[in-house]
Amino acid sequence: MARTRELTGEDKAAILLYALGPEAAAPLLAGLDDAALARIGRRMSELGRIETSELERVVREFLEMFQSDDPFLRATKRDVVALFRRAIDEERADRLLGKITEPRKLTIWEKLSRLKPEVIASYLENEHPQTMAFILGNLDRQAASRVIKLLPEDLQLSVVMRMSKIERVPIELVREIEEALEEKLSTMQGESGISFDGMLSVVEILKGLEKEVAKPILEKLREKDEELFQQVDRLLLTFEDLKMLSDRDIQTVLKHISSEDLIKALKGASDEVAERFFANMSSRAAEILREDMEVMGPIKLAEVEQAQQNILKVVRKLDDEGQITLAGAEEMV
């Protein structure tokens, strides 16, 4: 019967190195300092017979560790720095590390993929299906799926079929589309650009704070950097969040906003948000609103966003006055 013994970390390291063999283990050992080499060498010499079951157990544990979500097993820039400093000469290491630590610029496709699906769909609504197919084909797959879901059914089929047939696009056309997208994003987001991970992380953190904790932070941010505050503020409460309002609160909001703003805002809203508003009107009022939206036809994205912001300002004011409650949508703005 195979023996079972308790193994220390050094025991396991020694067993793995033994299993790798001299040729594969040599480069690993070369990177260890003298003290570590002495400890590992001592353990390798003292282990004696290594049962097959014992070796399998150590290897299995090693593989399971690197397949887990343990944050201590994730490589960081610090790990890269330590590796480069040890592996190559200082001048070369500094040069390469300088390139690695430079902030990576997102491509236009990465920027576009980070926008809300409703915003992307609104931007694409006046594009030719072939152009839509090319743009969606270059987006993150999950983002593209969400956008396609928002398109009319007949257009969904057309775009999907065209995407499947795209094989090669002239580089001149690609550059033309990319330039147009960059210009459009600049118009949509202002000079500050698109919302990056850092901004989104800040927003998520603020959303997780109690109102009495978050509000003073936002007030101080507004005093210190009005432009940054406006960016955060726009992300903290979005038009999509209004679907979380109660029926009574939506009815209150409807009494304080203009029909023109509502029509334009709903032109760029998801069906779920639109239906929440329609459901809190009389059948006749909802019917008229739908008809007005159809008659209005396509409008510029900037007009949609402005109308949505006008409504959100009213929502914030009503919340501050205690006429509605943003609990479940957003409590801190």
SULPENOR-V744343 format. One record per run of one state. SS is the DSSP state (H for helix, E for strand, C for the rest). FROM is the first residue (numbers start at 1). TO is the last residue. If there is no record, write none. Layout:
ss = {SS	SS}
from = {FROM	FROM}
to = {TO	TO}
This chain:
ss = {C	H	C	H	C	H	C	H	C	H	C	H	C	H	C	H	C	H	C	H	C	H	C	H	C	H	C	H	C	H	C	H	C	H	C	H	C	H	C	H	C	H	C	H	C}
from = {1	9	21	22	31	34	47	52	67	71	74	77	88	90	101	108	114	117	125	129	139	141	151	153	166	171	190	197	209	211	225	226	237	239	245	247	257	259	268	271	279	283	297	301	321}
to = {8	20	21	30	33	46	51	66	70	73	76	87	89	100	107	113	116	124	128	138	140	150	152	165	170	189	196	208	210	224	225	236	238	244	246	256	258	267	270	278	282	296	300	320	333}
